Every structure is written in C-alpha cells, then in structure tokens.
Amino acid sequence: MYEIVDRERSGGNRFGRYIVRFYTSCVGVKRLYLVSSFTSYIPGRFVMRRSGDICDVWTRLWEGYYPYFFVDSLFDVYEDDNPNKIEMNFLDRRIKASVADVGIERLKRSLEEGGLHPDYIEHVETDPVFLSRYIDKIVIRLRALKNEVRDVDVIAIDYEGGRRIYNMEKFFTDDYYDYFETYVNKDLARYIFILDLGNKKVFYGYNGFEDTRYIEPRKIFGYPRKTWWIGTIYYLIFPDSFYNADLNNDPPNKISPEIIPRPRGFLGGDLKGVIEKIDHLKKLGIEAIYMTPIHLSPSYHRYDVSDYFSIDPYLGDENDLKRLIEKAHLEDIKIIIDLVPHHASPCIKEMIEILKEGKRSRFWRWFRFIINDLDELDEETRELFREFILKRCEEVPEKLREKKPFYETFLGTWRMINWNHDEEEVINFFRAYVRYWLSLGINGLRIDVAHGIPDHSIENIFKELRTFGEDKILILEIMNDITNYELGINSVSAMNYDLYNMSLRFFVNKEIDAYEYVKSLNKIYSKLPIYTANSLYNLLGSHDTPRIYTVINKDIRLLKIMYTLLFIIYGSPSIYYGDEIGMEGGGDPDNRRAMIWDEKLWNREIYEHIKKLIKLRKNLRL
C-alpha cells in the first residue's frame, strides 16, 4: 500500500514534493524492494526497511500516477491490497502493478473548480529545478496552477544592495501548470515574487502567498562558467567491436567479424584501435568519447567486472589508456569510461575469499546473499559453482543455470552478483575507484544501471569525482522517467532514454502526434535544472538498443530528420559508433557488430549529413 504522509515545505507555506510511504507485509521474506517508474522498473534504488512484520520505504514525488509493486531477491512479485491496478510486463512476464495516485486527482479537482489555489504556487529554493546558477546567470523558476497567475515579477537584491525587477517569462504550460522563468544577471542575496492575479497583485515570499519576507538562498546549485559538458557532442565506443590494432593481445576464442547476426563473443578490438581512429572522430567533429567498460572481465561486453582496478589485457594496459587520453586531449576530445557499481562478476577477488571463509569473511556484507551462510548450499550447487569459478566465470554450467542463484543478481544471471550499497566499505571501494581512474586524466564517468543504485551511493561517487574539479562529468544510466531522480544534485547528466522512447513513438511507431511529442520534450526541460537539461546525453542508439538505421527500415530521409532534431534541442547529442555511416544491427548482441572501416561500404549521405550537423552546431554555439 501507500500513503501520502505530507508535503515538503520551504519557509512556512511554500509547498514542494509529496512525501509518500510505500509499505507491505514482509512475513517470511528476507528482503523486499520497491519497484516503480522512478526505479525504471528495476529493483535496487529503494530497499524496504523492516519494522516487525511490515516493510516500508519513504520517498519524495511530484504529482502523478505511479505504477508500483514489490519484489524479493529472486524477482518474485508481491502485490498489495491496493485495488487500483494495471497489467504490465516485468522481466518478460505479465504482472499486476498497483497504481499510486500521488496528488493527481486532487490537482485535477482544484483545476476544475477554478479560483485561486496558493498551495499550488511552487518555488523551492533548495531545489536546482527552481533556483540554479547557469554560466553567468542565476535562473529562477516558479510554477502555478494553469491560468491562475497572469504574470510574475521578481524583485532581486544583490550583495551590494542593488535592486532590480525582472519579469518572468511563461516558458511552458502542461495539462496542470504554468511554468515561469527568468535570468538574474548578478549575484543574488535575496529575492521575492510579485504575482499578478488579474484583479490584484500580491507578494509571494519566504512564507509563501501574501508574505513580504524575502527568500535568502543559502546555497545555489549549478556552475558559474561554461563547462565542456554543456552541449558537447559524444561518440559511444564499444571497444571490442571498434578496431583491432594490436593482434598480439587478441583473445584466443576470437570470433569472425563477418558473422551476421553478430554472436556473443570477442572480436578483438582494443585501446590501440581507438587511438588509431581518433582522426576519424576528429574529422567528424566529435568532442567526447564514452567507452563501455574496459576492465578485466570474463565477457566481451565487460559489464561483469572481475577487477575494477585493471584494464582487460585483451584491450591493452594502463599505458595504452594513458596514450589514448593524451592523444584525445591533444585533439580537444574528452574521455569518459563506464563504471559498473550495481553488480560484479562472481570471479572478483572479494567473492573468491568469501568462498573460502563464508560468512566469516569481511567481504560477506559487500554483496547481497539470499542464504545465511555457504553451508546452506547443497553439495551439487556447491560443486557446480566451484566449476563456474574455476573456469573464470566464462560459462555457467548447464545444470547451474537450472538453479536459482544464492545471491542477488542483475536480472537473475549467475554472471552478475549485486553489490550491497548499504555497506560503507562498498561506498569507500567505489570512491577509491573514482580516485584511481580520475587521477589518470579521464574526464568523467558513466554509471551503469544507476536507476538500480541507492541515491546515497551515487551521491558519494559524485562527491569524490567533484574533488577533481567541476569540469568532471557524471552521467547516469536511467532508462525511464529521468525527472524523478536527483539530477543536478548527485550528478550532472543522464542518458536521455525518455527522449529516445518518445522519438520512436512519434517518428517510427506513429503513436503520438507532434504536439504531444513537443510537449513531452518541454516537460522534461521544465522539470530539470537548466544546466542538467542542457547536458543530457541525448541518443538515437546505444549498445543496449537496436541500430537506429535498422529500426527505421533504412529510411534515410527519416533518419536525417531525427538526427537534425537531436542536434537542435537542448542537451548533448551522441552518436553510437557506426551510426554515422549507416551501420545495421538488431538487438543485443547484433547491435554490436564490428565497425566498418572500408569507406566504400559507408552510407555517405548519412555521414555527410551528421558531419554537417556537427559543424553547424559548433558554429552556432554561444
């Protein structure tokens, strides 16, 4: 079930997000997770806390309808007594999810009844969505129930006592709210709003409606200067598939790049290959490279990391990474690498020690086990798992695949054991990771499965990264509903899969019209800090999606339109390696085919169009 406990308040009567408690019986269940759109329907962000026979979790949400349910460590779904339910897919099966009405029906009634509703006039100065520093300006936002406030002015006082009035632009209206925004040119010591209600004007101050006390912000989130990651142009490289420049470090089980569709397995791409092809990226106009994981791993995709402080020898070594960073920086190209803090390979050394000592190991609490100790395992499972480990976790024994893991995993696979982010030593482990790799000169990190990691853990990673300077970026992988995450506070940017999904719905599947599409894009912009909105990692393809050229059935005209939009909206456009030349590919792993370097096989029309878009964007950049 769920209950709305309260609303956040700034001052006395300025309201913010709803404080919502989700709870259910957890008799006989070791651990439960809350799953919803604000976890991208993946467990991990919210761990239910136990009190007697009840488990609950508290969170903060804006108005909306939120499908939710609870899952245990093995992804079994637990329903509650909420009668409001919908059917949906979860891990390839149909389930019934409950729906939480978080203030939305009340909001609708308020809108229908007319009049004035001061509790829906909202400005939260501690939230960078409403108050942020953006380059040489300070951005102030306010929202009010649709058509209830005609106009808004801000009286701004700087630290020298200077006073200036700014008129706020109504920059967006959705189904319920009008959104107002203005830019203040100087430092801001205090400020107050003047609301034009049509028949009168009233102050909106520290204590809200009709209060004359000025708001005095203690901290303003944001960035006082232009940084490289605001609007940069990304290029995503899947290293194994990009270019094989060093035949001496090839995997012994290398597969042929000619096999279509691409099977799982190593193609042999390496860091020297990326170094050799920097010129291709420079000619295209790329400004930042994001590489999927480069660490030691049993898998070609390397998302099951077995050593976070080494580079997979099939890719090269640390010196190769340093040379790549050096060459890229000489060409004014930044380097971002992939951090995988949600799960690891069971062949990681900490897990090997656990297999020797069981619960006595200091690392036992580093992971989430379903059993209480290893002696609970039957002999067959123990031997099969030992076989799996001895073969470096490269292949799960067939009989072991038939069993359920004795530890929590990513999507049920034996290959990926989940980290326990409630353990302080795990937080410190990843802070050490940040220090190690940032010290080599990389420019930022992308967090894999960030939607399945508790906010406090991401915040700690971000704090460590920021010790290397404000120009270091943290990009979160969020597959759904990015406006319900702490963007702008515990990170700079996120992969904008909301844009990707809306683009497919509009351009490809024809499920929505242009008005709905544009409204959806504007809604994202209005609900994020402006520096985050302009730094979103916008994409039409990635290593987790089918190739866009295949998705649109090779419609070049449509592809050119979609890329044009990608380059003119807010955010940072990205190109998945090979998409610039019209590479094809279905779902994982076929979307990771070997990069085509024979230029006679390139689609020059696509290539030249993207190259022109990049040039135009750079020339028109402020």
C-alpha distance (Angstrom), angle and dihedral (degrees) to the residues before:
residue distance angle dihedral
M1 . . .
Y2 3.75 . .
E3 3.78 137.6 .
I4 3.78 132.7 -167.5
V5 3.78 103.0 -126.0
D6 3.79 101.0 -178.6
R7 3.78 144.9 -49.0
E8 3.77 125.4 -96.6
R9 3.77 113.0 -106.1
S10 3.77 133.4 -155.3
G11 3.78 114.9 -163.2
G12 3.77 108.0 -17.4
N13 3.79 106.9 -48.4
R14 3.79 109.2 8.5
F15 3.77 106.4 116.3
G16 3.79 129.1 -149.2
R17 3.78 135.2 166.5
Y18 3.79 124.8 -12.7
I19 3.78 119.0 -103.3
V20 3.80 105.3 -134.3
R21 3.79 129.4 -172.1
F22 3.81 118.8 -155.5
Y23 3.80 115.8 -166.5
T24 3.79 143.0 164.9
S25 3.78 142.1 164.2
C26 3.79 112.8 -80.5
V27 3.79 101.3 -177.7
G28 3.80 108.6 154.6
V29 3.81 93.7 4.8
K30 3.79 119.9 115.9
R31 3.81 97.3 -157.8
L32 3.79 137.2 -1.2
Y33 3.78 133.2 -167.3
L34 3.78 131.0 -156.5
V35 3.80 110.8 -126.2
S36 3.80 124.2 -167.8
S37 3.79 144.1 129.0
F38 3.81 86.9 -74.1
T39 3.81 89.2 62.3
S40 3.82 92.5 43.6
Y41 3.83 84.7 -113.5
I42 3.81 90.4 -70.6
P43 3.85 120.5 116.6
G44 3.79 120.4 -123.2
R45 3.78 109.8 69.4
F46 3.83 93.5 81.1
V47 3.81 119.2 35.3
M48 3.82 112.7 -167.2
R49 3.80 114.0 -120.3
R50 3.80 117.8 -138.1
S51 3.80 125.3 -128.4
G52 3.79 110.2 169.8
D53 3.81 108.2 -55.3
I54 3.81 93.8 -18.5
C55 3.79 127.7 83.4
D56 3.76 120.2 -164.1
V57 3.79 144.7 167.4
W58 3.80 130.9 -162.3
T59 3.78 124.0 -145.9
R60 3.81 141.4 162.4
L61 3.79 121.2 -115.6
W62 3.77 139.6 170.1
E63 3.80 118.9 -128.5
G64 3.76 114.8 -63.3
Y65 3.77 149.2 104.7
Y66 3.80 109.5 -85.0
P67 3.82 122.3 -169.3
Y68 3.80 108.4 -147.7
F69 3.79 143.5 168.5
F70 3.78 139.0 162.9
V71 3.80 128.8 -110.9
D72 3.77 133.8 -170.5
S73 3.79 129.0 -139.7
L74 3.82 92.3 -77.1
F75 3.84 94.5 48.0
D76 3.79 94.0 -105.5
V77 3.80 108.0 154.4
Y78 3.80 122.7 -124.9
E79 3.79 117.4 -160.8
D80 3.79 124.3 -158.3
D81 3.81 134.1 -148.0
N82 3.78 95.0 -92.0
P83 3.85 103.3 127.0
N84 3.82 93.0 -155.9
K85 3.80 103.0 89.7
I86 3.79 141.1 154.9
E87 3.79 132.2 -166.1
M88 3.78 118.0 -116.6
N89 3.80 142.9 156.5
F90 3.80 120.5 -95.6
L91 3.80 119.5 176.6
D92 3.81 92.7 -22.1
R93 3.78 95.9 -48.2
R94 3.80 134.1 96.9
I95 3.78 116.0 -113.3
K96 3.79 138.2 168.8
A97 3.78 113.0 -114.6
S98 3.79 123.9 -166.5
V99 3.80 118.8 -127.0
A100 3.80 122.7 -134.2
D101 3.79 115.8 -152.0
V102 3.79 100.5 -150.6
G103 3.78 102.6 -170.4
I104 3.78 95.2 -52.3
E105 3.81 99.7 116.6
R106 3.80 90.4 46.9
L107 3.79 88.6 49.7
K108 3.80 91.0 52.0
R109 3.81 92.3 50.0
S110 3.79 90.9 49.8
L111 3.77 90.6 51.9
E112 3.81 92.6 48.3
E113 3.81 96.4 48.0
G114 3.81 94.3 55.6
G115 3.77 126.1 -152.6
L116 3.78 123.8 95.1
H117 3.81 126.3 -46.4
P118 3.83 110.4 -170.2
D119 3.81 92.4 -177.2
Y120 3.82 88.0 67.5
I121 3.79 93.0 55.6
E122 3.79 99.4 98.1
H123 3.78 136.0 -169.5
V124 3.82 121.3 148.9
E125 3.80 110.9 -175.6
T126 3.82 92.8 -166.3
D127 3.81 90.5 59.5
P128 3.84 114.7 79.4
V129 3.81 89.3 -146.4
F130 3.83 86.2 72.7
L131 3.80 101.9 29.3
S132 3.79 125.9 22.8
R133 3.76 143.9 144.5
Y134 3.79 113.2 -116.5
I135 3.81 117.9 -176.7
D136 3.84 104.4 -64.4
K137 3.81 96.4 -11.4
I138 3.78 139.8 68.4
V139 3.80 113.6 -133.3
I140 3.82 118.1 -145.4
R141 3.79 121.6 -170.8
L142 3.79 135.2 -177.8
R143 3.76 131.7 175.6
A144 3.81 131.9 -159.4
L145 3.78 137.0 179.5
K146 3.80 109.4 -75.4
N147 3.82 115.0 -79.1
E148 3.82 94.4 -3.8
V149 3.81 96.5 103.6
R150 3.80 115.6 46.6
D151 3.81 99.4 -168.9
V152 3.80 140.0 -8.1
D153 3.81 132.9 -149.2
V154 3.79 127.5 -173.8
I155 3.79 123.3 -147.0
A156 3.83 104.4 -151.8
I157 3.81 124.3 -167.7
D158 3.81 118.8 -164.3
Y159 3.82 126.5 -151.4
E160 3.81 91.5 -94.3
G161 3.80 91.0 56.6
G162 3.80 94.5 -103.9
R163 3.81 114.2 152.9
R164 3.78 126.7 -150.9
I165 3.80 135.1 165.7
Y166 3.81 118.6 -138.3
N167 3.78 123.5 -167.9
M168 3.81 113.2 -137.0
E169 3.79 119.5 -131.7
K170 3.79 118.1 -134.5
F171 3.79 93.4 -130.3
F172 3.82 100.7 171.3
T173 3.80 142.4 12.4
D174 3.78 123.6 -166.6
D175 3.82 129.8 178.9
Y176 3.80 92.6 -67.9
Y177 3.79 113.9 12.7
D178 3.80 143.2 51.3
Y179 3.81 112.4 -142.7
F180 3.82 120.8 -148.3
E181 3.80 127.4 -167.1
T182 3.79 140.7 175.6
Y183 3.79 138.3 172.0
V184 3.81 120.8 -128.8
N185 3.80 114.2 -151.5
K186 3.80 100.3 -153.7
D187 3.79 138.4 40.6
L188 3.77 112.8 -66.0
A189 3.81 121.7 -131.1
R190 3.80 98.0 165.4
Y191 3.77 140.6 -19.1
I192 3.80 145.0 -177.6
F193 3.81 134.7 -161.6
I194 3.80 128.6 -124.2
L195 3.81 111.2 -153.8
D196 3.80 119.8 -155.6
L197 3.82 105.2 -150.8
G198 3.80 94.6 177.2
N199 3.78 97.1 -110.7
K200 3.81 95.6 45.4
K201 3.77 145.1 -0.5
V202 3.81 122.5 -120.3
F203 3.78 136.9 -179.0
Y204 3.79 121.5 -111.9
G205 3.78 108.6 -161.9
Y206 3.77 144.2 149.7
N207 3.81 94.0 -46.0
G208 3.77 93.3 39.6
F209 3.78 130.6 -120.1
E210 3.83 116.5 36.1
D211 3.80 92.2 -1.9
T212 3.81 117.7 133.7
R213 3.80 98.2 -162.7
Y214 3.80 112.3 113.8
I215 3.82 121.2 -120.7
E216 3.81 111.2 -118.0
P217 3.83 111.7 -163.8
R218 3.80 114.3 -145.9
K219 3.80 94.5 -165.9
I220 3.77 132.0 14.3
F221 3.80 115.4 -159.0
G222 3.77 118.7 -143.0
Y223 3.78 143.7 65.3
P224 3.80 126.5 -66.7
R225 3.79 95.9 -152.9
K226 3.78 140.4 37.9
T227 3.80 110.2 -84.1
W228 3.80 126.8 -164.2
W229 3.80 94.2 -113.9
I230 3.81 95.3 61.6
G231 3.80 101.5 98.7
T232 3.80 96.8 -16.2
I233 3.82 121.6 158.9
Y234 3.81 114.5 -115.4
Y235 3.79 133.1 -158.2
L236 3.82 117.6 -162.4
I237 3.80 115.6 -146.5
F238 3.80 124.9 -167.5
P239 3.84 94.1 -158.9
D240 3.80 99.4 -152.1
S241 3.81 90.8 56.0
F242 3.80 101.5 39.6
Y243 3.82 110.5 75.3
N244 3.80 134.8 -30.6
A245 3.80 106.9 -143.0
D246 3.81 99.8 155.5
L247 3.80 115.0 54.6
N248 3.81 90.6 -179.2
N249 3.81 93.2 74.1
D250 3.80 97.9 44.6
P251 3.82 118.9 136.5
P252 3.81 113.2 -107.2
N253 3.81 91.0 -127.8
K254 3.80 95.6 50.4
I255 3.81 115.0 159.3
S256 3.78 127.1 -142.1
P257 3.82 117.1 -95.9
E258 3.80 88.3 -143.3
I259 3.81 93.6 70.7
I260 3.81 110.2 106.9
P261 2.98 125.0 -138.2
R262 3.77 90.5 37.1
P263 3.81 112.5 -116.2
R264 3.78 124.6 -148.0
G265 3.77 112.1 -86.6
F266 3.78 143.3 81.6
L267 3.80 122.7 -53.0
G268 3.80 93.0 -179.2
G269 3.81 103.7 -116.8
D270 3.79 113.4 158.7
L271 3.81 145.4 -177.8
K272 3.80 92.4 -93.8
G273 3.78 86.0 58.2
V274 3.79 90.5 57.2
I275 3.81 89.8 48.0
E276 3.81 91.6 52.2
K277 3.80 92.2 50.2
I278 3.81 98.2 48.0
D279 3.81 87.2 103.3
H280 3.82 90.1 61.7
L281 3.79 89.8 54.4
K282 3.80 92.7 45.0
K283 3.81 91.9 52.5
L284 3.78 90.0 48.8
G285 3.80 90.6 51.2
I286 3.80 100.5 -115.2
E287 3.82 116.2 166.8
A288 3.81 103.2 -174.6
I289 3.81 135.6 26.4
Y290 3.79 120.4 -149.6
M291 3.82 112.5 -166.1
T292 3.79 124.5 -165.2
P293 3.85 113.6 -126.0
I294 3.79 118.4 -39.7
H295 3.82 99.0 -178.2
L296 3.79 129.9 110.3
S297 3.78 109.5 -74.1
P298 3.81 140.2 151.5
S299 3.82 91.6 -126.0
Y300 3.78 132.8 72.0
H301 3.82 90.5 -127.9
R302 3.83 90.9 50.4
Y303 3.80 95.6 -147.1
D304 3.82 88.7 127.5
V305 3.79 96.6 67.8
S306 3.80 118.1 -163.7
D307 3.82 97.3 179.4
Y308 3.80 119.9 26.1
F309 3.80 93.6 -172.8
S310 3.79 99.7 55.3
I311 3.79 138.8 61.1
D312 3.79 118.7 -120.4
P313 3.83 106.2 -101.3
Y314 3.81 88.8 -135.9
L315 3.81 86.0 66.2
G316 3.79 97.2 41.2
D317 3.78 131.5 -106.4
E318 3.76 142.4 -70.9
N319 3.79 92.3 -79.5
D320 3.80 89.4 57.4
L321 3.80 89.8 53.2
K322 3.81 90.9 49.2
R323 3.81 90.4 50.7
L324 3.80 90.2 48.8
I325 3.80 91.2 50.7
E326 3.80 90.9 47.3
K327 3.80 95.1 49.5
A328 3.80 93.3 43.1
H329 3.80 91.9 50.1
L330 3.80 90.9 49.7
E331 3.81 86.3 58.5
D332 3.82 90.7 45.2
I333 3.82 91.7 -110.4
K334 3.80 120.0 139.4
I335 3.82 125.5 -140.0
I336 3.82 124.1 -138.1
I337 3.81 122.2 179.4
D338 3.80 131.4 -162.0
L339 3.81 120.6 -104.7
V340 3.82 116.2 -162.5
P341 3.83 106.6 -161.9
H342 3.80 97.7 151.3
H343 3.82 97.2 71.7
A344 3.79 142.4 -3.9
S345 3.78 139.6 -160.3
P346 3.83 113.3 -83.6
C347 3.82 84.4 -127.3
I348 3.79 91.0 71.8
K349 3.82 110.0 123.3
E350 3.82 93.6 -115.4
M351 3.79 89.8 58.9
I352 3.81 91.3 47.1
E353 3.79 88.8 57.4
I354 3.81 90.3 48.9
L355 3.81 89.0 55.9
K356 3.80 88.5 57.0
E357 3.79 99.4 44.1
G358 3.79 105.7 20.9
K359 3.78 116.7 -160.5
R360 3.82 90.4 -8.2
S361 3.79 89.5 71.6
R362 3.81 116.4 102.4
F363 3.80 86.2 -133.4
W364 3.81 95.8 59.6
R365 3.79 91.0 94.5
W366 3.81 92.0 48.1
F367 3.79 90.1 79.8
R368 3.80 135.4 39.5
F369 3.79 110.9 -107.8
I370 3.78 124.2 -171.7
I371 3.80 93.0 -157.0
N372 3.80 124.3 62.8
D373 3.81 94.7 -130.2
L374 3.80 139.3 -9.0
D375 3.81 92.6 -102.9
E376 3.82 87.0 74.3
L377 3.82 89.9 69.9
D378 3.78 117.8 99.3
E379 3.79 116.1 -121.2
E380 3.83 94.9 -107.7
T381 3.80 93.3 53.7
R382 3.79 90.7 45.7
E383 3.82 92.4 52.7
L384 3.80 94.3 43.8
F385 3.78 91.1 50.1
R386 3.80 91.2 47.4
E387 3.83 88.1 52.8
F388 3.81 89.2 50.4
I389 3.81 91.3 52.5
L390 3.83 94.7 44.1
K391 3.81 88.7 55.4
R392 3.84 89.0 54.5
C393 3.82 93.3 -107.7
E394 3.79 90.4 -75.8
E395 3.79 95.7 130.6
V396 3.79 129.8 18.8
P397 3.84 109.7 -133.4
E398 3.79 110.9 -111.1
K399 3.80 93.9 -120.6
L400 3.79 90.7 49.2
R401 3.80 90.6 53.7
E402 3.79 87.7 60.1
K403 3.82 90.1 59.9
K404 3.78 129.3 72.1
P405 3.82 116.0 -111.6
F406 3.81 117.7 -104.7
Y407 3.78 89.9 -138.3
E408 3.78 133.1 53.2
T409 3.77 113.0 -90.9
F410 3.76 143.7 -176.6
L411 3.81 105.2 -89.4
G412 3.79 93.4 -23.1
T413 3.81 100.2 -64.0
W414 3.81 120.5 141.1
R415 3.82 87.7 -142.7
M416 3.82 95.4 71.3
I417 3.80 123.8 52.5
N418 3.82 117.3 -168.3
W419 3.78 122.0 -117.9
N420 3.81 117.7 -128.7
H421 3.80 104.8 -124.1
D422 3.80 91.9 -175.3
E423 3.80 87.1 73.5
E424 3.81 114.5 89.9
E425 3.81 92.7 -148.8
V426 3.80 89.3 59.3
I427 3.81 89.9 52.8
N428 3.81 89.0 50.1
F429 3.81 90.5 48.5
F430 3.79 91.1 59.1
R431 3.78 93.0 42.3
A432 3.82 86.5 56.3
Y433 3.81 88.2 49.8
V434 3.80 90.2 54.9
R435 3.80 92.0 49.5
Y436 3.80 93.1 48.7
W437 3.79 99.6 49.8
L438 3.80 97.6 35.0
S439 3.81 88.7 54.1
L440 3.81 88.1 62.9
G441 3.78 90.5 62.8
I442 3.80 106.1 -99.3
N443 3.78 115.2 150.2
G444 3.77 101.5 -136.2
L445 3.77 151.3 -34.5
R446 3.77 137.3 -104.0
I447 3.82 113.7 -146.5
D448 3.80 114.0 -138.6
V449 3.83 116.2 -140.5
A450 3.80 90.7 1.6
H451 3.80 88.5 161.8
G452 3.83 88.4 65.9
I453 3.82 96.6 51.3
P454 3.83 125.6 85.1
D455 3.79 114.4 -102.9
H456 3.81 93.2 -121.9
S457 3.81 91.3 60.1
I458 3.80 93.4 51.3
E459 3.79 88.9 46.9
N460 3.81 90.7 55.7
I461 3.79 92.1 49.1
F462 3.79 89.2 49.8
K463 3.81 92.7 49.2
E464 3.80 90.5 52.9
L465 3.79 91.7 47.5
R466 3.81 91.5 50.2
T467 3.82 90.2 58.7
F468 3.82 84.9 74.1
G469 3.81 91.8 57.6
E470 3.79 141.4 -79.4
D471 3.80 91.8 -83.5
K472 3.83 92.2 71.4
I473 3.80 113.4 97.9
L474 3.80 132.5 -146.7
I475 3.81 115.0 -161.5
L476 3.81 118.6 -168.9
E477 3.78 124.2 -149.4
I478 3.80 102.7 -131.9
M479 3.78 115.7 166.5
N480 3.81 98.7 -169.3
D481 3.81 143.0 18.7
I482 3.82 100.3 6.2
T483 3.81 93.4 -178.3
N484 3.82 90.8 71.1
Y485 3.81 93.7 64.0
E486 3.80 130.2 84.7
L487 3.79 93.1 -102.0
G488 3.76 113.7 164.7
I489 3.80 90.7 27.1
N490 3.81 106.5 55.0
S491 3.81 96.6 19.7
V492 3.77 142.5 10.3
S493 3.79 102.0 -130.3
A494 3.80 147.2 4.3
M495 3.79 137.2 -155.0
N496 3.79 103.3 -95.0
Y497 3.80 101.4 -133.7
D498 3.80 87.9 152.4
L499 3.81 87.4 67.9
Y500 3.81 91.0 44.5
N501 3.81 93.0 51.9
M502 3.80 93.7 44.5
S503 3.82 90.4 49.3
L504 3.80 91.0 54.3
R505 3.80 90.8 47.6
F506 3.79 91.9 51.7
F507 3.80 106.6 32.8
V508 3.80 102.1 29.1
N509 3.80 111.5 23.0
K510 3.84 96.7 30.0
E511 3.81 90.5 -139.7
I512 3.81 95.6 138.2
D513 3.79 135.6 30.3
A514 3.81 128.2 -119.6
Y515 3.81 92.9 -96.1
E516 3.81 92.6 56.0
Y517 3.80 91.2 44.7
V518 3.80 94.6 52.0
K519 3.81 91.7 43.3
S520 3.80 89.9 54.0
L521 3.81 91.8 51.4
N522 3.80 92.1 48.1
K523 3.79 91.2 48.1
I524 3.80 90.9 57.4
Y525 3.80 90.2 49.3
S526 3.80 93.0 49.7
K527 3.81 93.8 50.5
L528 3.81 98.1 49.9
P529 3.81 131.9 68.2
I530 3.78 106.8 -93.7
Y531 3.82 93.5 -119.6
T532 3.81 89.5 53.6
A533 3.81 93.9 45.9
N534 3.80 89.5 53.2
S535 3.81 91.1 47.9
L536 3.82 100.4 47.8
Y537 3.79 115.1 132.8
N538 3.81 98.1 -119.2
L539 3.78 115.8 -163.0
L540 3.78 146.3 178.7
G541 3.78 92.7 -173.8
S542 3.79 144.1 9.6
H543 3.80 141.2 167.6
D544 3.84 86.9 -80.7
T545 3.82 98.1 53.2
P546 3.80 134.6 63.5
R547 3.80 113.6 -98.8
I548 3.79 110.0 -81.0
Y549 3.82 91.9 -134.2
T550 3.81 88.6 58.0
V551 3.81 93.4 43.4
I552 3.83 92.1 56.2
N553 3.82 92.0 44.6
K554 3.83 93.1 -115.3
D555 3.81 94.1 -60.5
I556 3.82 97.5 159.5
R557 3.81 94.3 -175.1
L558 3.81 90.7 55.2
L559 3.79 91.7 45.1
K560 3.81 90.9 53.3
I561 3.80 90.8 50.8
M562 3.82 91.9 49.6
Y563 3.79 92.9 49.2
T564 3.80 91.3 46.5
L565 3.79 89.6 55.8
L566 3.81 90.3 46.9
F567 3.80 89.7 57.0
I568 3.81 98.7 46.2
I569 3.81 102.9 45.7
Y570 3.80 126.0 80.6
G571 3.79 116.8 -76.4
S572 3.79 137.7 43.1
P573 3.83 117.5 -55.5
S574 3.79 118.1 -137.2
I575 3.78 135.3 -163.1
Y576 3.79 123.2 -152.8
Y577 3.80 108.6 -137.1
G578 3.80 110.4 -87.8
D579 3.79 95.9 15.0
E580 3.79 87.3 100.7
I581 3.80 89.7 64.8
G582 3.80 98.6 40.0
M583 3.80 101.0 -99.5
E584 3.80 116.2 179.3
G585 3.79 131.7 -143.6
G586 3.78 143.1 141.3
G587 3.80 127.7 -135.2
D588 3.79 126.5 -37.8
P589 3.04 121.2 -18.9
D590 3.83 97.0 14.1
N591 3.81 89.9 60.8
R592 3.82 86.8 66.3
R593 3.79 99.2 64.4
A594 3.79 120.2 150.9
M595 3.79 113.0 -79.4
I596 3.80 112.2 -102.9
W597 3.80 110.4 -123.2
D598 3.80 97.7 171.4
E599 3.81 99.8 100.3
K600 3.80 91.3 -157.6
L601 3.81 86.3 70.3
W602 3.81 95.1 50.8
N603 3.77 123.1 107.1
R604 3.80 96.6 -122.6
E605 3.80 93.9 -169.8
I606 3.79 91.7 61.0
Y607 3.79 92.5 41.4
E608 3.79 94.9 51.1
H609 3.81 92.4 45.0
I610 3.81 93.2 53.6
K611 3.79 91.2 43.5
K612 3.82 89.7 52.4
L613 3.81 91.6 48.6
I614 3.79 90.8 52.4
K615 3.81 91.7 49.6
L616 3.80 92.5 48.2
R617 3.80 92.4 48.3
K618 3.79 91.8 51.1
N619 3.81 93.3 46.5
L620 3.80 93.1 49.3
R621 3.79 96.1 42.5
L622 3.79 114.6 122.0
